[in-house]
Amino acid sequence: MKTINKYFLTSLLVLILLASCDDGFDELNTNPVELTSIDPTFQLNSAILNSDYGYNNLTYETTIVKQMITPFIGVGTGGNLNQDNRSATQGNWQNGYRNSVKNLVDGIENVDPEKTNLLNMLRIWKAHTFMVLTDTYGDIPYFEAGRAFIDGTGFPAYDSQESIYNDILNELASASAALDPNKDKVTQDIMYGGNIEQWKKLGYSLLLRAAMRLSKVDPGKAQQFVGTAVAGGLIASNADNALIRHNADYRNGVGTNVNGGQAPFYYLDRDFVTWMKEKNDPRLPVIAVRYVGAKQEGDQVEANADRSFDAQIGMPQGYDNTTIPPIVEADGLQSLYDYSQMDRNRFGNPEAPNFLVTHSQTQLLLAEAIVRGWTSGDAAAAYQEGIRAHMEQCSVWPGATDIDPADIDAYIAANPLEAGKELELINGQYWISSYLMGPETWANFRRSGYPIVNPNTHPGSDLKTEDFIRRLTYPDSEQTVNKANLDVAVSRQGPDVLDTRVWWDVK
């Protein structure tokens, strides 16, 4: 009996001690210096900063649209050979979902209901982020994306691009309209410093961009939302441009690549240089440099640099470093290192800005919408303003990048908007205006079919049915972690190959 009482008293004492230890347990096990919540303003800023799609820009997008080219085979293999390099095609996906989408969805979920302006800024940038992702891959997780930490949705369903665009259009229209300068102030936003009127113009300009994506697949809906965007108010000058500013502490991804080990890898494409030379475009000597007589990469030094208009020679696609020597000889050059490059001290500077949505692009899209009869206005005036805005925008890059106003006037006078050639001329200018803005340049190239450039004829191409890459392939990781949902998307959209067209990209 004594033994039973002993065990009873001991057990009772342990229970009392455990109960008392539980008092304050949560406080004891909470790190006092670790964040338990994040200000959605910082999540918005993080998503904006992660809109620098540097790697895919060089490996695929600027090469697909024939602005730049690398003849070298290796980690940079992609659009230069029209090959499916799965280590590179996943770039936009991994950056978009792991960084931007995660922050934007969580920010929207947890923002203070009283902070309606911040909420709508998050919605606008979420729409921009998903446009890049769906334009790159087609059908993607959208409605369930980024919710793993919110409701445990770890295997999100893939949504059709049509349903994604329907929601993006409504989100941009609704969020832009709801922005109100008399409500909450968001002074720490890195895009516009909380200027709600500029965010409103950005939202409506993105709405115009999204609406124009539908120009072939759903003209009626495109016209409807073009009207909403124009009525709401578009980006009105270069002061309204949406861009990421870089400095020595936060460097431009493209600039970092072309100033590092990849400095001798990337060249201006022949079609790009030829197009600008034929039009006597004053932007060419601002963008380009040629290291005349370079026989090896070590000769690409300032002493050999020539930035003059006449000196520039673009590198043709269809060759790699082993097959291009006869072409180099025919062009009268010393080696492949003698072709023109993007000047890495100016447009390729590591501290150069990344432009994301500009006055120039917006005016050119407006000009096309007017030509199509979807809104009223002077198409020629909008076209000219689009050209002028980009040439004036060039002065923002580091170095000597100002273009003489007289040269701008002369170029505009010599390149009018001709009747019957409006779409070709407008979208040719959009191609130049969107230089280095890989996702947007490639999307508009597919949508519009302009400019008309020569396909890359490299014999190692993975393309079977198309002359140009129409989409990038899904990450291999999706086959492992989300295969059932991926399979549904592939069965609906078409094979997971570079030839498959996304929903709005119709012939």
Secondary structure, 3 states (H helix, E strand, C coil): CHHHHHHHHHHHHHHHHHHHHHCCHHHHCCCCCCCCCCCHHHHHHHHHHCCCCHHHHHHHHHHHCCCEECCCCCCCCCCCCCCCCHHHHCHHHHHHHHHHHHHHHHHHHHCCCCCHHHHHHHHHHHHHHHHHHHHHHCCEECCCCCCHHHHCCCCCCEECHHHHHHHHHHHHHHHHHHCCCCCCCCCCCCCCCCCHHHHHHHHHHHHHHHHHHCCCCCHHHHHHHHHHHHHHCCCCCHHHCEEECCCCCCCCHHHHHHCCCCCCCCEEEHHHHHHHHHCCCCCHHHHEEEECCCCCHHHCCHHHEECCCCCCCCECCCCCCCCCHHHHHHCCCCCHHHCEEECCCCCCCCCCCEEEECHHHHHHHHHHHHHCCCCCCCHHHHHHHHHHHHHHHHHHCCCCCCCCHHHHHHHHHHCCCCCCCHHHHHHHHHHHHCCCCHHHHHHHHHHHCCCCCCCCCCCCCCCCCCCCCCCCCCCHHHHHHCHHHHHHHHHHHCCCCCCCCCCCCCC
